[in-house]
Amino acid sequence: MVALGSLSTVFLMLSDYIRGSIRKDERIVFFPTIATQELSMQPSRVGILGDSSVNGGVYGGVPNMTTTTTNNNNNTTTTTVWQVPIHGWVFQPNRHEKRRKLFLTLLRRYLNISNANYQNDVLKRRMAPFLVDNSRNKLVRVRFDGDNNDEIHTLPRSSKNGHFYGVVRVNTTTTNNNTTDDEHQAAAASSPPTLLKFQAVLHKKGDTRIFGSQAHLVPSQGISIISDIDDTVKITNVTSRKSMLRNTFLEEFQPVPGMAQVFRDWQQRMSCQFHFVSSSPWQLYEDLDAFCQKQDFPDATFHLKSIRVKDRTLFQLFANPMATKTKVITNILEQFPERTFICVGDSGEKDPEVYGALARQYPNQIAYILIRDIIGTRKQQPTMTTTTRSSTSSTDVPSMSSSTATSSIDDGDDELDGNNDDPDEESEEDRMERAFARVPRDKWAVFTDASEIELPYASLRKLEGDHDDDDDDDVRV
């Protein structure tokens, strides 16, 4: 009987492995991603997941399942094929006391943690994702919200760090109901970014949990904001390792005053997309996402760092961000060669060097860079108002055309390695000048308070091909 029982257990374990099922003691965390598009215009409709009789996006059905219909009103239907990345993490929450004590010992090397701190709710919550058992070889299945066909998409198996990544091809349709092009474009411009929502399909009997997320449907053209997190939108104090660790593990996250309002104003004014690129690890994603929602930051994709407590990748937590952030941002830039980018960061780590190097390599895409000065030693920067613009133009900040920016391109190899700067031997003013060498002076600015932030809206509109006469001057937000 014992042998039969053992065989039965082995069989069940093998069956679970083959199916890649998510056990009831495991969790799934999805991360918001960027979906890229292929666009076609035709007087037809995709296999519909809903009613397309009103303006706005409706999710399409099975990829390639297109049908032609007669539209009595001669409406034009835009059919968009999206490549939708789905990235997530499967793990088993871990309550092992030994691992918890080891993690606390590591923190104790940098912080004076008292016995009372051991019971700190924030510490318990922030430590928990670092102490989990990652689940490898899991097959996650997802279904998109509103899919009347109930199609289930199976993603590649999770790797040893529990992460999985796959791309699903999805169609969406938008119908123009007898509006003029100007009216249709105005309606689209006033709408928030479109999100494609989905959730995991769990097969364990009685498992009613919901694990879901969303992909951001980012058009090939438009304006995107690439922003750092630490000391740009959240106070971390990365220049002090002790303060950084305390703010990360012991304290509730605190916002940089005014930045959420600035980002909301940009979204309303420019209908832009937001991408948070940070050196923070994926283990902090859920708390970071909750913080952004609580502070009312616009929805954004997250691009964080992969580490495992059990192997050498743990040391990447304090690695130079030049290589990791540059690679992530480069991938975004190359995904969207026709979009215009604004980069926002701070002077605490390597944001000036990262953004400066990228601005030289992608001068036609990176239109503007803003650096929050957390050192407090900046010199007075020229403002972007109509009375203090660069003398290169009598009306606007110059657009970033190839004729004005070609001389700024370099290969950036030394900069991307982060080996050509020594902040101990130069002032912050000199550092900024070096970081943004050969970047047009009207393309970057330093600020200390969010109320100082100004954008050259007129030039941004020109980059987007919008020649409206309203609000030609640069505007403070």
C-alpha positions as CSV (number, residue, x, y, z in Angstrom):
1,M,0.0,0.0,0.0
2,V,2.9,2.4,0.8
3,A,4.5,1.6,-2.5
4,L,1.2,2.2,-4.3
5,G,0.7,5.5,-2.4
6,S,4.2,6.6,-3.4
7,L,3.6,5.8,-7.0
8,S,0.4,7.7,-6.9
9,T,2.1,10.7,-5.5
10,V,4.9,10.5,-8.1
11,F,2.3,10.2,-10.9
12,L,0.4,13.2,-9.7
13,M,3.6,15.2,-9.5
14,L,4.6,14.1,-13.0
15,S,1.1,15.0,-14.2
16,D,1.3,18.4,-12.7
17,Y,4.7,19.0,-14.3
18,I,3.4,18.0,-17.7
19,R,0.4,20.2,-17.4
20,G,2.4,23.0,-15.8
21,S,-0.6,23.6,-13.5
22,I,-0.5,26.5,-11.0
23,R,-1.0,25.0,-7.5
24,K,-3.3,26.6,-5.0
25,D,-0.2,27.6,-2.8
26,E,1.4,29.4,-5.7
27,R,0.8,33.0,-7.0
28,I,1.1,34.7,-10.3
29,V,2.2,38.3,-10.7
30,F,1.8,39.9,-14.1
31,F,3.8,43.0,-15.1
32,P,2.3,45.7,-17.5
33,T,4.0,45.6,-20.9
34,I,4.2,47.5,-24.2
35,A,2.2,46.1,-27.1
36,T,3.4,47.1,-30.6
37,Q,1.2,47.4,-33.6
38,E,0.9,46.7,-37.3
39,L,-1.7,49.0,-38.8
40,S,-3.9,48.5,-41.8
41,M,-6.9,50.5,-43.1
42,Q,-9.7,48.7,-44.8
43,P,-13.5,48.9,-45.1
44,S,-14.0,45.7,-43.3
45,R,-14.2,44.2,-39.8
46,V,-12.2,41.7,-37.8
47,G,-13.8,38.8,-36.0
48,I,-15.4,40.9,-33.3
49,L,-15.3,40.4,-29.5
50,G,-17.9,43.1,-29.0
51,D,-19.9,45.8,-30.7
52,S,-17.9,48.1,-32.9
53,S,-20.8,50.5,-33.8
54,V,-19.4,53.4,-31.7
55,N,-16.1,55.2,-31.8
56,G,-13.4,53.5,-29.8
57,G,-11.4,50.4,-29.7
58,V,-12.9,46.9,-29.5
59,Y,-10.8,43.8,-29.1
60,G,-10.6,41.6,-32.1
61,G,-11.0,37.8,-32.1
62,V,-8.8,34.9,-33.1
63,P,-5.7,36.2,-35.0
64,N,-6.1,36.3,-38.7
65,M,-9.9,35.5,-38.4
66,T,-11.0,38.4,-40.6
67,T,-14.4,38.8,-42.2
68,T,-15.6,41.4,-44.7
69,T,-19.0,43.1,-43.9
70,T,-21.1,45.7,-45.7
71,N,-21.4,48.9,-43.8
72,N,-24.5,50.9,-44.8
73,N,-23.0,54.1,-43.4
74,N,-19.8,53.6,-45.4
75,N,-17.9,53.7,-42.1
76,T,-14.1,53.1,-42.2
77,T,-12.9,50.4,-39.8
78,T,-9.3,50.5,-38.7
79,T,-7.9,47.0,-38.1
80,T,-4.8,46.9,-35.9
81,V,-2.8,43.8,-35.3
82,W,-1.0,43.9,-32.0
83,Q,2.0,42.0,-30.8
84,V,1.2,41.7,-27.1
85,P,4.0,40.7,-24.7
86,I,2.9,38.9,-21.5
87,H,5.5,38.9,-18.7
88,G,4.9,37.5,-15.3
89,W,6.3,35.6,-12.3
90,V,5.1,32.4,-10.6
91,F,6.2,31.7,-7.1
92,Q,5.2,30.0,-3.8
93,P,5.2,32.4,-0.8
94,N,7.8,31.3,1.6
95,R,7.7,31.5,5.4
96,H,11.0,29.8,6.1
97,E,12.5,31.3,9.2
98,K,16.1,30.6,8.3
99,R,15.8,32.5,5.0
100,R,14.1,35.4,6.7
101,K,16.9,35.6,9.3
102,L,19.6,35.5,6.6
103,F,17.9,38.4,4.8
104,L,17.7,40.4,8.1
105,T,21.4,39.7,8.7
106,L,22.2,41.2,5.3
107,L,20.2,44.3,6.1
108,R,21.8,44.6,9.5
109,R,25.1,45.1,7.9
110,Y,23.9,48.4,6.6
111,L,21.1,49.4,9.1
112,N,20.7,49.6,12.8
113,I,17.6,47.4,13.0
114,S,16.1,47.1,16.4
115,N,14.0,44.2,17.7
116,A,10.9,46.4,17.1
117,N,11.9,46.8,13.5
118,Y,11.7,43.0,13.1
119,Q,7.9,43.3,13.5
120,N,7.7,46.3,11.2
121,D,4.8,45.6,8.8
122,V,6.5,47.4,6.0
123,L,9.6,45.3,6.5
124,K,7.6,42.1,6.5
125,R,5.8,43.1,3.3
126,R,8.9,44.3,1.4
127,M,11.0,41.2,2.5
128,A,8.4,38.7,1.4
129,P,8.9,38.8,-2.3
130,F,12.7,38.2,-1.8
131,L,12.0,35.0,0.3
132,V,9.7,33.2,-2.1
133,D,10.3,29.9,-3.8
134,N,10.3,30.6,-7.5
135,S,8.3,28.1,-9.6
136,R,9.9,26.8,-12.7
137,N,8.4,25.0,-15.7
138,K,4.9,26.4,-15.1
139,L,2.6,26.9,-18.0
140,V,0.6,30.0,-17.6
141,R,-2.6,30.4,-19.7
142,V,-4.4,33.7,-20.2
143,R,-7.6,34.9,-21.6
144,F,-8.2,38.5,-22.8
145,D,-11.1,40.4,-21.3
146,G,-14.1,40.7,-23.7
147,D,-13.1,37.8,-25.8
148,N,-16.4,36.2,-26.7
149,N,-14.5,33.3,-28.3
150,D,-13.0,32.5,-24.9
151,E,-9.7,31.7,-26.6
152,I,-7.0,30.6,-24.2
153,H,-3.3,31.4,-24.9
154,T,-0.6,29.2,-23.4
155,L,2.7,30.9,-22.7
156,P,6.2,29.4,-22.6
157,R,7.2,27.6,-19.4
158,S,8.6,29.7,-16.5
159,S,12.3,29.7,-16.0
160,K,14.3,29.0,-12.9
161,N,13.6,32.5,-11.5
162,G,9.9,31.9,-12.0
163,H,9.5,34.4,-14.7
164,F,7.8,33.6,-18.0
165,Y,7.5,35.7,-21.2
166,G,5.5,35.2,-24.3
167,V,4.0,37.2,-27.2
168,V,0.4,36.9,-28.3
169,R,-1.0,38.2,-31.5
170,V,-4.3,40.1,-31.0
171,N,-6.5,42.1,-33.3
172,T,-8.4,45.3,-32.4
173,T,-10.8,47.4,-34.4
174,T,-11.9,51.0,-34.3
175,T,-14.8,52.3,-36.4
176,N,-15.1,55.9,-37.6
177,N,-18.8,56.8,-37.5
178,N,-19.2,59.6,-40.0
179,T,-16.9,62.0,-38.3
180,T,-14.4,64.2,-40.0
181,D,-10.7,63.4,-39.8
182,D,-10.2,66.4,-37.5
183,E,-13.1,65.4,-35.2
184,H,-11.9,61.8,-35.1
185,Q,-8.3,62.8,-34.4
186,A,-9.5,65.2,-31.7
187,A,-11.6,62.5,-30.1
188,A,-8.6,60.1,-30.2
189,A,-6.3,62.7,-28.7
190,S,-8.6,63.3,-25.8
191,S,-8.9,59.6,-24.9
192,P,-6.7,58.0,-22.4
193,P,-4.1,55.4,-23.6
194,T,-5.8,52.1,-24.6
195,L,-5.2,49.1,-22.3
196,L,-5.7,45.5,-23.2
197,K,-6.6,43.6,-20.1
198,F,-6.2,39.9,-19.5
199,Q,-6.2,37.3,-16.7
200,A,-4.8,33.9,-15.9
201,V,-6.9,30.8,-16.5
202,L,-6.6,28.5,-13.5
203,H,-7.5,24.8,-13.9
204,K,-7.3,23.6,-10.4
205,K,-10.8,22.7,-9.2
206,G,-12.2,25.2,-6.8
207,D,-9.4,27.8,-7.4
208,T,-11.4,31.0,-7.9
209,R,-8.4,33.4,-7.5
210,I,-8.0,36.1,-10.1
211,F,-4.5,37.1,-11.4
212,G,-4.7,39.7,-14.1
213,S,-2.9,42.7,-15.6
214,Q,-2.9,44.8,-18.8
215,A,-0.8,45.5,-21.8
216,H,-0.5,49.1,-23.1
217,L,-1.4,49.5,-26.8
218,V,1.2,52.0,-27.9
219,P,0.7,53.3,-31.4
220,S,3.7,53.7,-33.7
221,Q,3.6,57.5,-33.5
222,G,3.0,59.7,-30.5
223,I,4.8,60.9,-27.4
224,S,6.2,58.6,-24.7
225,I,7.6,59.5,-21.3
226,I,10.5,57.4,-20.0
227,S,10.9,58.0,-16.3
228,D,13.1,56.8,-13.5
229,I,11.4,55.9,-10.2
230,D,13.9,56.4,-7.3
231,D,14.3,60.1,-6.5
232,T,12.4,61.0,-9.6
233,V,8.8,60.1,-8.6
234,K,9.6,58.4,-5.2
235,I,11.9,59.7,-2.5
236,T,14.6,57.1,-2.0
237,N,17.9,59.1,-1.4
238,V,20.0,56.8,-3.5
239,T,23.1,58.8,-2.7
240,S,23.2,57.3,0.8
241,R,23.0,53.5,0.9
242,K,21.7,53.4,4.4
243,S,18.9,55.9,3.6
244,M,18.2,54.0,0.4
245,L,17.8,50.7,2.2
246,R,15.7,52.3,5.0
247,N,13.4,54.0,2.5
248,T,13.1,50.7,0.5
249,F,12.5,48.2,3.3
250,L,11.5,50.1,6.5
251,E,9.4,53.1,5.4
252,E,6.3,53.6,3.3
253,F,7.1,55.0,-0.1
254,Q,6.9,58.8,-0.2
255,P,6.3,60.7,-3.5
256,V,8.4,63.5,-4.9
257,P,6.1,66.5,-4.4
258,G,4.3,67.6,-7.6
259,M,5.5,64.9,-10.0
260,A,2.2,63.0,-10.1
261,Q,0.4,66.2,-11.1
262,V,3.0,67.0,-13.7
263,F,2.6,63.6,-15.3
264,R,-1.2,63.8,-15.2
265,D,-1.0,67.2,-16.9
266,W,1.3,65.8,-19.6
267,Q,-1.1,62.9,-20.2
268,Q,-4.1,65.2,-20.6
269,R,-2.3,67.6,-22.8
270,M,-0.3,65.3,-25.0
271,S,-2.1,61.9,-24.7
272,C,1.4,60.4,-24.0
273,Q,2.4,56.9,-22.8
274,F,4.5,56.4,-19.7
275,H,7.3,53.9,-19.1
276,F,9.0,53.5,-15.7
277,V,12.5,52.3,-16.2
278,S,14.3,51.6,-12.9
279,S,17.1,49.7,-11.2
280,S,14.7,48.5,-8.6
281,P,14.2,44.7,-8.7
282,W,11.0,43.0,-9.9
283,Q,10.4,41.9,-6.3
284,L,9.3,45.4,-5.4
285,Y,6.9,45.7,-8.3
286,E,3.7,45.2,-6.4
287,D,4.5,47.8,-3.8
288,L,5.7,50.2,-6.5
289,D,2.5,49.7,-8.5
290,A,0.3,50.2,-5.4
291,F,2.3,53.4,-4.6
292,C,1.8,54.8,-8.1
293,Q,-1.9,54.1,-8.0
294,K,-2.3,55.6,-4.6
295,Q,-0.5,58.8,-5.7
296,D,-2.5,58.9,-8.9
297,F,0.3,58.6,-11.4
298,P,-0.8,57.7,-14.9
299,D,-0.9,54.0,-15.9
300,A,2.6,53.0,-17.0
301,T,4.6,50.0,-18.1
302,F,7.3,48.8,-15.7
303,H,10.9,47.8,-16.6
304,L,12.8,46.7,-13.6
305,K,15.8,44.5,-12.8
306,S,15.9,40.7,-12.5
307,I,17.7,39.3,-9.4
308,R,17.6,36.1,-7.4
309,V,18.5,35.9,-3.7
310,K,19.9,32.4,-4.3
311,D,22.5,33.2,-6.9
312,R,25.0,35.8,-8.0
313,T,22.3,38.0,-9.6
314,L,21.7,39.3,-6.1
315,F,24.8,41.5,-6.5
316,Q,23.2,43.1,-9.5
317,L,21.0,45.0,-7.0
318,F,23.8,47.5,-6.5
319,A,25.3,47.3,-10.0
320,N,26.1,50.3,-12.1
321,P,22.8,51.2,-13.8
322,M,24.5,52.5,-17.0
323,A,24.4,49.1,-18.7
324,T,21.0,47.8,-17.5
325,K,19.0,51.0,-18.0
326,T,20.6,51.8,-21.3
327,K,19.8,48.4,-22.7
328,V,16.1,48.6,-21.6
329,I,15.6,52.2,-23.0
330,T,17.4,51.3,-26.2
331,N,15.0,48.5,-26.8
332,I,12.0,50.8,-26.3
333,L,13.5,53.4,-28.7
334,E,14.2,50.8,-31.3
335,Q,10.6,49.4,-31.0
336,F,9.2,52.8,-31.8
337,P,11.4,54.7,-34.3
338,E,8.6,57.1,-35.1
339,R,7.7,58.1,-31.6
340,T,8.9,61.2,-29.7
341,F,10.5,60.6,-26.3
342,I,10.9,62.7,-23.2
343,C,13.2,61.3,-20.6
344,V,12.9,62.2,-16.9
345,G,15.4,61.3,-14.2
346,D,17.5,62.6,-11.4
347,S,21.1,63.3,-10.5
348,G,21.4,60.7,-7.8
349,E,22.8,57.9,-10.0
350,K,23.5,57.8,-13.7
351,D,20.4,59.2,-15.4
352,P,22.3,62.2,-16.9
353,E,24.9,60.0,-18.4
354,V,22.4,57.4,-19.6
355,Y,20.1,60.0,-21.2
356,G,22.9,62.0,-22.6
357,A,24.5,59.0,-24.3
358,L,21.2,57.9,-25.7
359,A,20.3,61.5,-26.9
360,R,23.5,61.5,-29.0
361,Q,22.7,58.1,-30.5
362,Y,18.9,58.8,-31.1
363,P,18.8,62.5,-31.7
364,N,15.6,62.4,-33.8
365,Q,13.6,60.5,-31.1
366,I,14.7,62.0,-27.8
367,A,13.2,65.4,-27.9
368,Y,13.7,66.6,-24.3
369,I,15.4,65.5,-21.1
370,L,14.6,66.6,-17.5
371,I,16.9,65.9,-14.6
372,R,15.8,66.5,-11.0
373,D,18.7,67.8,-9.0
374,I,19.0,66.0,-5.7
375,I,22.5,67.2,-5.0
376,G,21.6,70.8,-4.6
377,T,24.6,72.4,-6.3
378,R,23.3,73.2,-9.8
379,K,24.0,76.5,-11.4
380,Q,21.1,78.6,-12.7
381,Q,19.7,77.0,-15.8
382,P,18.2,79.0,-18.7
383,T,14.4,78.6,-18.7
384,M,12.3,77.5,-21.6
385,T,10.0,80.5,-21.7
386,T,9.5,82.6,-24.9
387,T,11.7,85.3,-23.5
388,T,14.8,83.1,-22.8
389,R,14.8,80.7,-25.7
390,S,18.0,79.9,-27.5
391,S,19.0,82.4,-30.1
392,T,18.9,79.6,-32.7
393,S,15.2,80.3,-33.3
394,S,13.0,83.4,-32.9
395,T,9.8,81.5,-32.2
396,D,10.4,78.0,-31.0
397,V,13.0,75.5,-29.6
398,P,14.5,74.0,-32.8
399,S,13.0,70.7,-33.9
400,M,15.3,67.7,-33.7
401,S,15.7,67.2,-37.4
402,S,18.6,65.2,-38.8
403,S,20.2,68.4,-40.2
404,T,20.5,69.8,-36.6
405,A,21.3,66.7,-34.8
406,T,23.6,64.6,-37.0
407,S,26.7,66.0,-35.5
408,S,25.6,64.9,-32.1
409,I,25.7,61.2,-32.9
410,D,28.5,59.1,-31.4
411,D,28.9,55.5,-30.6
412,G,28.8,56.1,-26.9
413,D,30.8,53.0,-26.0
414,D,32.8,54.6,-23.2
415,E,29.7,56.3,-21.8
416,L,27.6,53.1,-21.8
417,D,30.3,51.4,-19.8
418,G,30.1,54.2,-17.3
419,N,33.9,54.4,-17.1
420,N,34.6,58.0,-18.1
421,D,33.2,59.8,-15.1
422,D,34.4,60.5,-11.6
423,P,31.9,62.5,-9.7
424,D,34.4,63.0,-6.8
425,E,36.6,65.1,-9.1
426,E,34.1,67.4,-10.7
427,S,31.2,69.7,-9.7
428,E,27.6,68.9,-10.5
429,E,27.6,71.7,-13.0
430,D,30.6,70.2,-14.8
431,R,29.1,66.8,-14.6
432,M,25.9,67.9,-16.4
433,E,27.9,69.7,-19.1
434,R,29.9,66.6,-19.7
435,A,26.9,64.2,-19.5
436,F,25.1,66.3,-22.2
437,A,28.1,67.2,-24.3
438,R,27.0,67.7,-27.9
439,V,23.4,67.5,-27.0
440,P,21.7,70.8,-28.0
441,R,21.3,73.0,-25.0
442,D,17.6,73.4,-25.7
443,K,17.0,69.7,-25.3
444,W,17.7,69.3,-21.6
445,A,17.1,71.1,-18.3
446,V,17.7,70.6,-14.6
447,F,15.1,71.3,-11.9
448,T,14.8,71.0,-8.2
449,D,11.1,71.5,-7.8
450,A,8.3,70.1,-10.0
451,S,6.8,73.6,-10.3
452,E,9.9,74.6,-12.3
453,I,9.3,72.1,-15.1
454,E,8.6,73.5,-18.5
455,L,8.2,71.7,-21.8
456,P,8.7,73.1,-25.3
457,Y,5.2,72.1,-26.4
458,A,5.4,73.9,-29.8
459,S,8.5,72.0,-30.8
460,L,7.0,68.7,-29.6
461,R,3.9,69.3,-31.8
462,K,6.1,70.0,-34.8
463,L,7.9,66.7,-34.2
464,E,4.4,65.1,-34.3
465,G,3.4,66.9,-37.4
466,D,0.8,69.1,-35.5
467,H,0.9,72.7,-36.8
468,D,-2.0,74.1,-34.7
469,D,-1.7,77.8,-34.0
470,D,-2.9,77.5,-30.4
471,D,-0.5,77.6,-27.4
472,D,2.6,78.1,-29.5
473,D,4.6,79.2,-26.5
474,D,6.3,76.8,-24.2
475,V,4.2,76.3,-21.2
476,R,5.0,75.7,-17.5
477,V,3.0,72.8,-16.0
